[in-house]
């Protein structure tokens, strides 16, 4: 699911870049001043505002999220294994005495 989300993020970023290129190409072809002004504003906004996905502004959804999630999962698994090993060692000590 996360890979699909990252793929969607990349696809939308590519489409925004494509829209910017189309706006710039139309900007030089049109003769209408109002349309030219609107296309200029659109191309500037698409160029200067990076397209980012976030979870209600709490964190960005990008490649670094995958690293964070996997490192947190591995850390928790290591802690669980350590508790399991300590629990088994204490049971062996109780049965040996």
Secondary structure as UniProt FT lines:
FT   HELIX           2..29
FT   HELIX           33..48
FT   TURN            56..57
FT   HELIX           63..96
//
